Each structure stands twice: as structure tokens, then as C-alpha cells.
Amino acid sequence: MHITVTDRDGTTRGIEVEPDKSLMQALLEHDYAVEAQCGGVASCGTCHIYVDPAFADRLPEKDFSEEDVLAASHHERPESRLACQIPLKDELDGLTITLAPVD
């Protein structure tokens, strides 16, 4: 599946990823600067991204932990998500994301 990623420096490139892993894992495999300090349990916010609103209805709902972590960010926006909480499924083919600034 294909995902378009805009890095923090504004560089945009497409990557091919395998489904059935988290978006965070895919970003790490493609050497994006996502720290993933908590290992993907939605407790650190170091995989904060902005998701194209066109895909919002295809994503799982935010749980309390994800909402809490995002609320603590200085860069939270309506399209904010944690990449560790987004499982890559076929319906996300073509997803466009931007890495959020580091807090």
C-alpha cells in the first residue's frame, strides 16, 4: 500500500508499506524521525502526526490515552493522531500524513 509522508523539513515522498502493522512501525522502517519512545502504547506522543482529513472516517476512534497524550502537545490540531494507534489496513491505501513538530 502507498502512503505519502511530509517530513518536518517539508520534504514529501511516497513510501510503500505492508499492511497489518502500525503506521509508527512503517515510519520507523522508512527511517523517519519518529522516536517512538514508549514502543507504541500511546503514552509518549513522539509519533504525533497530522492525518489528511479525507481519511478521518477510515481511522479507528481515539481512545482516552491517545486523546490525553495529544492534549498535552503544544502542536495539537483537529487532525492530530498518534501513528502507533493507526493500524495499516487496505482502506488506508493512499493515506497522506505530515509529521508534527517535536514538543
LOVOKE-628284 format. One record per atom (N, C-alpha, C, O): residue in one letter; x, y, z; atom name. Coordinates in nm, 2 decimals, m for minus. Atoms other than C-alpha are relative to their C-alpha. Layout:
N
[atom "A",[X,Y,Z],"CA"],
...
//
This chain:
103
[atom "M",[0.08,m0.12,0.00],"N"],
[atom "M",[0.00,0.00,0.00],"CA"],
[atom "M",[0.09,0.12,0.00],"C"],
[atom "M",[0.20,0.12,0.04],"O"],
[atom "H",[m0.08,m0.13,0.02],"N"],
[atom "H",[0.11,0.36,m0.06],"CA"],
[atom "H",[m0.04,0.10,0.10],"C"],
[atom "H",[m0.16,0.12,0.12],"O"],
[atom "I",[0.02,m0.11,m0.09],"N"],
[atom "I",[0.14,0.64,0.19],"CA"],
[atom "I",[0.09,0.12,m0.04],"C"],
[atom "I",[0.21,0.10,m0.08],"O"],
[atom "T",[m0.08,m0.12,0.02],"N"],
[atom "T",[0.26,1.00,0.13],"CA"],
[atom "T",[0.03,0.06,0.13],"C"],
[atom "T",[m0.06,0.09,0.21],"O"],
[atom "V",[m0.05,m0.05,m0.13],"N"],
[atom "V",[0.46,1.14,0.41],"CA"],
[atom "V",[0.07,0.14,m0.02],"C"],
[atom "V",[0.16,0.14,m0.11],"O"],
[atom "T",[m0.08,m0.13,0.00],"N"],
[atom "T",[0.57,1.51,0.46],"CA"],
[atom "T",[0.07,0.00,0.13],"C"],
[atom "T",[0.02,m0.01,0.24],"O"],
[atom "D",[m0.08,0.00,m0.12],"N"],
[atom "D",[0.86,1.52,0.70],"CA"],
[atom "D",[0.00,0.14,0.06],"C"],
[atom "D",[m0.06,0.24,0.01],"O"],
[atom "R",[m0.01,m0.13,m0.08],"N"],
[atom "R",[0.93,1.80,0.95],"CA"],
[atom "R",[0.07,0.11,m0.08],"C"],
[atom "R",[0.04,0.23,m0.05],"O"],
[atom "D",[m0.07,m0.10,0.08],"N"],
[atom "D",[1.15,1.98,0.70],"CA"],
[atom "D",[m0.07,0.04,m0.13],"C"],
[atom "D",[m0.03,0.12,m0.21],"O"],
[atom "G",[0.09,m0.03,0.11],"N"],
[atom "G",[0.87,1.99,0.44],"CA"],
[atom "G",[0.02,m0.09,m0.12],"C"],
[atom "G",[m0.05,m0.07,m0.22],"O"],
[atom "T",[m0.03,0.10,0.11],"N"],
[atom "T",[1.01,1.71,0.22],"CA"],
[atom "T",[m0.12,m0.10,m0.01],"C"],
[atom "T",[m0.15,m0.16,0.10],"O"],
[atom "T",[0.11,0.09,0.02],"N"],
[atom "T",[0.73,1.50,0.08],"CA"],
[atom "T",[0.04,m0.11,m0.09],"C"],
[atom "T",[0.10,m0.09,m0.20],"O"],
[atom "R",[m0.04,0.11,0.08],"N"],
[atom "R",[0.78,1.15,m0.05],"CA"],
[atom "R",[m0.10,m0.11,0.02],"C"],
[atom "R",[m0.16,m0.12,0.13],"O"],
[atom "G",[0.09,0.11,m0.02],"N"],
[atom "G",[0.57,0.84,m0.11],"CA"],
[atom "G",[0.08,m0.12,0.04],"C"],
[atom "G",[0.20,m0.14,0.00],"O"],
[atom "I",[m0.06,0.13,m0.05],"N"],
[atom "I",[0.65,0.51,0.06],"CA"],
[atom "I",[m0.10,m0.11,m0.02],"C"],
[atom "I",[m0.22,m0.10,m0.02],"O"],
[atom "E",[0.08,0.12,0.01],"N"],
[atom "E",[0.53,0.16,0.01],"CA"],
[atom "E",[0.01,m0.08,0.13],"C"],
[atom "E",[0.12,m0.10,0.18],"O"],
[atom "V",[0.00,0.07,m0.13],"N"],
[atom "V",[0.43,m0.02,0.33],"CA"],
[atom "V",[m0.09,m0.13,m0.01],"C"],
[atom "V",[m0.18,m0.14,m0.09],"O"],
[atom "E",[0.07,0.12,m0.01],"N"],
[atom "E",[0.30,m0.36,0.42],"CA"],
[atom "E",[m0.12,0.03,0.10],"C"],
[atom "E",[m0.10,0.09,0.20],"O"],
[atom "P",[0.11,m0.01,m0.09],"N"],
[atom "P",[m0.05,m0.37,0.58],"CA"],
[atom "P",[0.03,m0.09,0.13],"C"],
[atom "P",[0.12,m0.17,0.13],"O"],
[atom "D",[0.00,0.08,m0.12],"N"],
[atom "D",[m0.11,m0.53,0.92],"CA"],
[atom "D",[0.12,0.03,0.10],"C"],
[atom "D",[0.17,m0.06,0.17],"O"],
[atom "K",[m0.09,m0.05,m0.10],"N"],
[atom "K",[0.14,m0.32,1.12],"CA"],
[atom "K",[m0.05,0.14,0.03],"C"],
[atom "K",[m0.14,0.19,m0.03],"O"],
[atom "S",[0.04,m0.14,m0.03],"N"],
[atom "S",[0.11,0.02,1.28],"CA"],
[atom "S",[0.07,0.09,m0.09],"C"],
[atom "S",[0.18,0.07,m0.15],"O"],
[atom "L",[m0.06,m0.10,0.08],"N"],
[atom "L",[0.18,0.33,1.09],"CA"],
[atom "L",[0.14,0.04,0.06],"C"],
[atom "L",[0.23,0.08,m0.01],"O"],
[atom "M",[m0.12,m0.04,m0.07],"N"],
[atom "M",[0.45,0.41,1.35],"CA"],
[atom "M",[0.11,m0.10,m0.04],"C"],
[atom "M",[0.22,m0.06,m0.07],"O"],
[atom "Q",[m0.10,0.10,0.04],"N"],
[atom "Q",[0.63,0.08,1.26],"CA"],
[atom "Q",[0.05,0.03,m0.14],"C"],
[atom "Q",[0.16,0.02,m0.17],"O"],
[atom "A",[m0.03,m0.03,0.14],"N"],
[atom "A",[0.61,0.17,0.89],"CA"],
[atom "A",[0.09,0.12,m0.01],"C"],
[atom "A",[0.19,0.12,m0.09],"O"],
[atom "L",[m0.08,m0.13,0.01],"N"],
[atom "L",[0.76,0.52,0.95],"CA"],
[atom "L",[0.14,m0.03,0.05],"C"],
[atom "L",[0.24,0.01,m0.01],"O"],
[atom "L",[m0.13,0.04,m0.05],"N"],
[atom "L",[1.04,0.37,1.16],"CA"],
[atom "L",[0.08,m0.08,m0.11],"C"],
[atom "L",[0.20,m0.06,m0.13],"O"],
[atom "E",[m0.07,0.09,0.11],"N"],
[atom "E",[1.12,0.11,0.88],"CA"],
[atom "E",[0.05,0.09,m0.11],"C"],
[atom "E",[0.14,0.05,m0.18],"O"],
[atom "H",[m0.04,m0.09,0.10],"N"],
[atom "H",[1.15,0.40,0.64],"CA"],
[atom "H",[0.08,0.12,0.05],"C"],
[atom "H",[0.10,0.22,m0.02],"O"],
[atom "D",[m0.10,m0.09,m0.06],"N"],
[atom "D",[1.39,0.60,0.86],"CA"],
[atom "D",[m0.06,0.14,0.02],"C"],
[atom "D",[0.02,0.24,0.01],"O"],
[atom "Y",[0.05,m0.13,m0.04],"N"],
[atom "Y",[1.15,0.88,0.96],"CA"],
[atom "Y",[0.04,0.03,0.14],"C"],
[atom "Y",[0.05,m0.07,0.22],"O"],
[atom "A",[m0.05,m0.04,m0.13],"N"],
[atom "A",[1.25,1.08,1.27],"CA"],
[atom "A",[m0.12,m0.01,0.10],"C"],
[atom "A",[m0.17,0.09,0.15],"O"],
[atom "V",[0.10,0.03,m0.10],"N"],
[atom "V",[0.98,0.92,1.49],"CA"],
[atom "V",[0.06,m0.07,0.11],"C"],
[atom "V",[0.11,m0.19,0.09],"O"],
[atom "E",[m0.07,0.06,m0.11],"N"],
[atom "E",[1.12,0.85,1.83],"CA"],
[atom "E",[m0.06,m0.13,0.05],"C"],
[atom "E",[0.01,m0.22,0.09],"O"],
[atom "A",[0.08,0.12,m0.06],"N"],
[atom "A",[0.85,0.60,1.95],"CA"],
[atom "A",[0.06,m0.04,0.13],"C"],
[atom "A",[0.08,m0.16,0.15],"O"],
[atom "Q",[m0.06,0.03,m0.13],"N"],
[atom "Q",[0.99,0.62,2.30],"CA"],
[atom "Q",[m0.08,m0.10,0.08],"C"],
[atom "Q",[m0.01,m0.18,0.15],"O"],
[atom "C",[0.08,0.09,m0.08],"N"],
[atom "C",[0.70,0.43,2.45],"CA"],
[atom "C",[m0.02,m0.14,m0.06],"C"],
[atom "C",[m0.08,m0.23,m0.01],"O"],
[atom "G",[0.01,0.13,0.07],"N"],
[atom "G",[0.72,0.15,2.19],"CA"],
[atom "G",[m0.14,m0.03,m0.06],"C"],
[atom "G",[m0.17,m0.14,m0.10],"O"],
[atom "G",[0.13,0.02,0.07],"N"],
[atom "G",[0.37,0.21,2.06],"CA"],
[atom "G",[m0.12,m0.02,0.09],"C"],
[atom "G",[m0.22,m0.08,0.05],"O"],
[atom "V",[0.11,0.01,m0.09],"N"],
[atom "V",[0.15,0.22,2.37],"CA"],
[atom "V",[m0.08,0.13,0.03],"C"],
[atom "V",[m0.15,0.14,0.13],"O"],
[atom "A",[0.07,m0.12,m0.01],"N"],
[atom "A",[0.02,0.57,2.33],"CA"],
[atom "A",[0.02,0.08,0.13],"C"],
[atom "A",[m0.07,0.13,0.19],"O"],
[atom "S",[m0.03,m0.07,m0.13],"N"],
[atom "S",[0.20,0.72,2.63],"CA"],
[atom "S",[0.10,0.11,m0.01],"C"],
[atom "S",[0.13,0.18,0.08],"O"],
[atom "C",[m0.11,m0.10,0.01],"N"],
[atom "C",[0.47,0.94,2.49],"CA"],
[atom "C",[m0.02,0.12,m0.10],"C"],
[atom "C",[0.03,0.23,m0.07],"O"],
[atom "G",[0.02,m0.11,0.10],"N"],
[atom "G",[0.35,1.14,2.19],"CA"],
[atom "G",[0.11,0.02,m0.10],"C"],
[atom "G",[0.10,0.12,m0.18],"O"],
[atom "T",[m0.11,m0.03,0.09],"N"],
[atom "T",[0.67,1.11,2.00],"CA"],
[atom "T",[m0.02,m0.05,m0.15],"C"],
[atom "T",[0.06,m0.04,m0.23],"O"],
[atom "C",[0.04,0.04,0.14],"N"],
[atom "C",[0.49,0.96,1.69],"CA"],
[atom "C",[m0.12,0.08,m0.04],"C"],
[atom "C",[m0.20,0.04,m0.12],"O"],
[atom "H",[0.11,m0.09,0.03],"N"],
[atom "H",[0.25,1.26,1.67],"CA"],
[atom "H",[0.00,0.04,m0.15],"C"],
[atom "H",[0.11,0.08,m0.20],"O"],
[atom "I",[0.01,m0.03,0.14],"N"],
[atom "I",[0.13,1.31,1.31],"CA"],
[atom "I",[m0.13,0.08,m0.02],"C"],
[atom "I",[m0.22,0.08,0.06],"O"],
[atom "Y",[0.12,m0.06,0.05],"N"],
[atom "Y",[m0.13,1.51,1.12],"CA"],
[atom "Y",[m0.05,m0.09,m0.12],"C"],
[atom "Y",[0.03,m0.12,m0.21],"O"],
[atom "V",[0.05,0.09,0.10],"N"],
[atom "V",[m0.36,1.29,0.91],"CA"],
[atom "V",[m0.09,0.09,m0.10],"C"],
[atom "V",[m0.17,0.17,m0.05],"O"],
[atom "D",[0.09,m0.06,0.09],"N"],
[atom "D",[m0.53,1.42,0.59],"CA"],
[atom "D",[m0.14,m0.02,0.04],"C"],
[atom "D",[m0.19,m0.13,0.06],"O"],
[atom "P",[0.14,0.02,m0.05],"N"],
[atom "P",[m0.89,1.49,0.70],"CA"],
[atom "P",[m0.09,m0.09,m0.09],"C"],
[atom "P",[m0.19,m0.14,m0.05],"O"],
[atom "A",[0.08,0.09,0.09],"N"],
[atom "A",[m1.02,1.30,0.39],"CA"],
[atom "A",[0.01,m0.15,0.05],"C"],
[atom "A",[m0.08,m0.23,0.01],"O"],
[atom "F",[m0.01,0.14,m0.05],"N"],
[atom "F",[m0.91,0.98,0.58],"CA"],
[atom "F",[m0.05,m0.02,0.14],"C"],
[atom "F",[m0.05,m0.13,0.20],"O"],
[atom "A",[0.04,0.00,m0.14],"N"],
[atom "A",[m1.05,1.07,0.92],"CA"],
[atom "A",[m0.11,m0.11,0.03],"C"],
[atom "A",[m0.10,m0.18,0.13],"O"],
[atom "D",[0.11,0.10,m0.02],"N"],
[atom "D",[m1.36,0.84,0.88],"CA"],
[atom "D",[0.05,m0.14,m0.02],"C"],
[atom "D",[m0.03,m0.23,0.01],"O"],
[atom "R",[m0.05,0.13,0.02],"N"],
[atom "R",[m1.14,0.55,0.79],"CA"],
[atom "R",[0.09,m0.05,0.12],"C"],
[atom "R",[0.14,m0.16,0.12],"O"],
[atom "L",[m0.09,0.03,m0.12],"N"],
[atom "L",[m0.93,0.56,1.12],"CA"],
[atom "L",[m0.08,m0.05,0.12],"C"],
[atom "L",[m0.20,m0.01,0.13],"O"],
[atom "P",[0.07,0.03,m0.13],"N"],
[atom "P",[m1.02,0.40,1.45],"CA"],
[atom "P",[m0.02,0.12,0.09],"C"],
[atom "P",[0.06,0.22,0.07],"O"],
[atom "E",[0.02,m0.11,m0.09],"N"],
[atom "E",[m1.16,0.63,1.71],"CA"],
[atom "E",[0.11,0.01,0.10],"C"],
[atom "E",[0.18,m0.08,0.13],"O"],
[atom "K",[m0.10,m0.02,m0.10],"N"],
[atom "K",[m0.92,0.79,1.95],"CA"],
[atom "K",[m0.05,m0.05,0.13],"C"],
[atom "K",[m0.16,m0.02,0.17],"O"],
[atom "D",[0.04,0.04,m0.13],"N"],
[atom "D",[m0.92,0.63,2.29],"CA"],
[atom "D",[0.05,0.11,0.10],"C"],
[atom "D",[0.11,0.20,0.06],"O"],
[atom "F",[m0.04,m0.10,m0.10],"N"],
[atom "F",[m0.87,0.82,2.62],"CA"],
[atom "F",[0.15,0.02,0.00],"C"],
[atom "F",[0.19,0.14,0.02],"O"],
[atom "S",[m0.14,m0.01,m0.01],"N"],
[atom "S",[m0.50,0.75,2.63],"CA"],
[atom "S",[0.06,0.09,m0.11],"C"],
[atom "S",[0.14,0.18,m0.09],"O"],
[atom "E",[m0.05,m0.08,0.11],"N"],
[atom "E",[m0.44,0.89,2.28],"CA"],
[atom "E",[m0.05,0.15,0.01],"C"],
[atom "E",[0.03,0.24,m0.01],"O"],
[atom "E",[0.05,m0.14,m0.01],"N"],
[atom "E",[m0.66,1.20,2.34],"CA"],
[atom "E",[0.08,0.07,0.11],"C"],
[atom "E",[0.11,0.19,0.09],"O"],
[atom "D",[m0.07,m0.06,m0.11],"N"],
[atom "D",[m0.48,1.26,2.67],"CA"],
[atom "D",[0.14,0.05,m0.04],"C"],
[atom "D",[0.19,0.16,m0.01],"O"],
[atom "V",[m0.14,m0.03,0.05],"N"],
[atom "V",[m0.13,1.25,2.51],"CA"],
[atom "V",[0.00,0.11,m0.10],"C"],
[atom "V",[0.08,0.20,m0.09],"O"],
[atom "L",[0.00,m0.11,0.10],"N"],
[atom "L",[m0.23,1.47,2.22],"CA"],
[atom "L",[m0.04,0.13,0.06],"C"],
[atom "L",[0.01,0.23,0.02],"O"],
[atom "A",[0.04,m0.12,m0.07],"N"],
[atom "A",[m0.39,1.72,2.45],"CA"],
[atom "A",[0.12,0.07,0.07],"C"],
[atom "A",[0.12,0.19,0.09],"O"],
[atom "A",[m0.12,m0.06,m0.06],"N"],
[atom "A",[m0.05,1.77,2.62],"CA"],
[atom "A",[0.09,0.06,m0.10],"C"],
[atom "A",[0.19,0.12,m0.06],"O"],
[atom "S",[m0.09,m0.05,0.10],"N"],
[atom "S",[0.11,1.86,2.29],"CA"],
[atom "S",[m0.02,0.15,m0.03],"C"],
[atom "S",[m0.14,0.19,m0.03],"O"],
[atom "H",[0.01,m0.14,0.04],"N"],
[atom "H",[0.18,2.22,2.20],"CA"],
[atom "H",[m0.04,0.02,m0.14],"C"],
[atom "H",[m0.07,0.13,m0.19],"O"],
[atom "H",[0.03,0.00,0.14],"N"],
[atom "H",[0.11,2.13,1.84],"CA"],
[atom "H",[m0.13,m0.08,m0.04],"C"],
[atom "H",[m0.14,m0.12,m0.15],"O"],
[atom "E",[0.13,0.08,0.03],"N"],
[atom "E",[m0.23,1.95,1.87],"CA"],
[atom "E",[m0.09,0.08,m0.10],"C"],
[atom "E",[m0.10,0.20,m0.08],"O"],
[atom "R",[0.10,m0.06,0.10],"N"],
[atom "R",[m0.47,2.02,1.58],"CA"],
[atom "R",[m0.11,m0.11,m0.01],"C"],
[atom "R",[m0.10,m0.22,0.03],"O"],
[atom "P",[0.11,0.09,0.02],"N"],
[atom "P",[m0.80,1.86,1.49],"CA"],
[atom "P",[0.04,m0.13,m0.07],"C"],
[atom "P",[m0.02,m0.24,m0.05],"O"],
[atom "E",[m0.04,0.12,0.08],"N"],
[atom "E",[m0.62,1.62,1.25],"CA"],
[atom "E",[0.12,m0.08,0.07],"C"],
[atom "E",[0.18,m0.16,0.00],"O"],
[atom "S",[m0.10,0.07,m0.08],"N"],
[atom "S",[m0.37,1.51,1.52],"CA"],
[atom "S",[m0.03,m0.14,0.03],"C"],
[atom "S",[m0.15,m0.17,0.07],"O"],
[atom "R",[0.01,0.14,m0.05],"N"],
[atom "R",[m0.32,1.14,1.58],"CA"],
[atom "R",[0.14,m0.05,0.04],"C"],
[atom "R",[0.24,0.01,0.01],"O"],
[atom "L",[m0.13,0.07,m0.03],"N"],
[atom "L",[m0.05,0.91,1.72],"CA"],
[atom "L",[0.01,m0.12,m0.10],"C"],
[atom "L",[m0.08,m0.20,m0.12],"O"],
[atom "A",[m0.02,0.10,0.10],"N"],
[atom "A",[0.09,0.69,1.45],"CA"],
[atom "A",[0.00,m0.14,0.05],"C"],
[atom "A",[m0.04,m0.24,m0.02],"O"],
[atom "C",[0.00,0.13,m0.06],"N"],
[atom "C",[0.12,0.40,1.69],"CA"],
[atom "C",[m0.14,m0.06,0.02],"C"],
[atom "C",[m0.16,m0.18,0.04],"O"],
[atom "Q",[0.14,0.04,m0.02],"N"],
[atom "Q",[m0.26,0.39,1.72],"CA"],
[atom "Q",[m0.07,m0.02,m0.14],"C"],
[atom "Q",[m0.19,m0.04,m0.14],"O"],
[atom "I",[0.06,0.02,0.13],"N"],
[atom "I",[m0.32,0.36,1.34],"CA"],
[atom "I",[0.05,m0.13,m0.06],"C"],
[atom "I",[0.16,m0.13,m0.11],"O"],
[atom "P",[m0.04,0.13,0.07],"N"],
[atom "P",[m0.32,0.00,1.21],"CA"],
[atom "P",[m0.01,0.02,m0.15],"C"],
[atom "P",[m0.11,0.08,m0.20],"O"],
[atom "L",[0.00,m0.01,0.15],"N"],
[atom "L",[m0.24,m0.01,0.84],"CA"],
[atom "L",[m0.09,m0.11,m0.06],"C"],
[atom "L",[m0.06,m0.23,m0.05],"O"],
[atom "K",[0.10,0.09,0.06],"N"],
[atom "K",[m0.54,m0.16,0.66],"CA"],
[atom "K",[m0.01,0.04,m0.14],"C"],
[atom "K",[0.02,0.16,m0.18],"O"],
[atom "D",[0.01,m0.03,0.14],"N"],
[atom "D",[m0.61,m0.17,0.29],"CA"],
[atom "D",[m0.08,0.13,m0.03],"C"],
[atom "D",[m0.05,0.20,m0.13],"O"],
[atom "E",[0.08,m0.12,0.02],"N"],
[atom "E",[m0.87,0.11,0.32],"CA"],
[atom "E",[0.08,0.13,0.02],"C"],
[atom "E",[0.03,0.24,m0.01],"O"],
[atom "L",[m0.09,m0.11,m0.01],"N"],
[atom "L",[m0.58,0.34,0.41],"CA"],
[atom "L",[0.10,0.02,m0.11],"C"],
[atom "L",[0.18,0.11,m0.11],"O"],
[atom "D",[m0.09,m0.02,0.11],"N"],
[atom "D",[m0.41,0.30,0.08],"CA"],
[atom "D",[m0.02,0.14,m0.06],"C"],
[atom "D",[m0.13,0.18,m0.08],"O"],
[atom "G",[0.00,m0.14,0.04],"N"],
[atom "G",[m0.32,0.65,m0.04],"CA"],
[atom "G",[0.00,0.10,0.11],"C"],
[atom "G",[m0.01,0.22,0.08],"O"],
[atom "L",[0.00,m0.08,m0.12],"N"],
[atom "L",[m0.31,0.79,0.31],"CA"],
[atom "L",[0.11,0.11,m0.02],"C"],
[atom "L",[0.22,0.08,m0.06],"O"],
[atom "T",[m0.09,m0.11,0.00],"N"],
[atom "T",[m0.14,1.13,0.34],"CA"],
[atom "T",[0.02,0.05,0.14],"C"],
[atom "T",[m0.08,0.08,0.21],"O"],
[atom "I",[m0.03,m0.05,m0.13],"N"],
[atom "I",[0.03,1.24,0.66],"CA"],
[atom "I",[0.11,0.10,0.01],"C"],
[atom "I",[0.19,0.11,m0.09],"O"],
[atom "T",[m0.11,m0.10,m0.03],"N"],
[atom "T",[0.26,1.51,0.80],"CA"],
[atom "T",[0.05,m0.03,0.14],"C"],
[atom "T",[m0.03,m0.04,0.23],"O"],
[atom "L",[m0.05,0.01,m0.13],"N"],
[atom "L",[0.49,1.46,1.09],"CA"],
[atom "L",[m0.01,0.13,0.08],"C"],
[atom "L",[0.02,0.23,0.03],"O"],
[atom "A",[0.02,m0.12,m0.08],"N"],
[atom "A",[0.40,1.70,1.37],"CA"],
[atom "A",[0.14,0.05,0.05],"C"],
[atom "A",[0.23,m0.03,0.07],"O"],
[atom "P",[m0.13,m0.04,m0.07],"N"],
[atom "P",[0.68,1.92,1.52],"CA"],
[atom "P",[0.02,m0.07,0.13],"C"],
[atom "P",[m0.08,m0.11,0.19],"O"],
[atom "V",[m0.04,0.06,m0.13],"N"],
[atom "V",[0.86,1.78,1.82],"CA"],
[atom "V",[m0.03,0.10,0.11],"C"],
[atom "V",[0.00,0.22,0.10],"O"],
[atom "D",[0.02,m0.09,m0.11],"N"],
[atom "D",[0.74,1.92,2.15],"CA"],
[atom "D",[0.12,0.02,0.08],"C"],
[atom "D",[0.12,0.09,0.18],"O"],
//
